[in-house]
Amino acid sequence: MRPHSTRPVGLASRDQIVAVARRYLGTRFKHQGRVPGQALDCAGVVVCAARELGLGFYDVADYPRLPQGDALRRHLLSAGLAPIAPHRARPGDVLLMRFERDPQHLALMTDRGIIHAHLRLRGVVEHRLDDWWQGKIIAAFQFPGVET
């Protein structure tokens, strides 16, 4: 894995983060995808939204489909995202989820639920944050430079 980063340069509102991510809806799922409108994975949604809004750029190349250990949490912290209690997450915040043993999925919280690249649905989707999805959240993070 090769991380790449720069410091955040701008401010964005939570509404702007959600609006940018909503433009990615329908983009097909592709592991390590980083091209909105063509191919994204769950990390790609977060990375591309941050890049587009000038919230900094941090990305990791050549990562496995199922991250090992606490790799995703470490990368979110290295990107400068601030950890927050999951129950305090608001639209525009990043949710870290676990389906099996290790944290392996990212989503952006919205006023309607979550936006994420869903492997089984083969694309970027937005849906309710029901009890099943809520139970998968193990951590939440706020982008640097986000207006509160």
Secondary structure, DSSP 8 states (H G I E B T S, - for coil): -EEEEE-----B-HHHHHHHHHTTTT-BB-TT-EETTTEE-HHHHHHHHHHHTTS-EEEEES--SS--TTHHHHHHHHTT-EEE-GGG--TT-EEEEESSSSEEEEEEE-SSSEEEEETTTTEEEEE---HHHHTTEEEEEE-TTB--
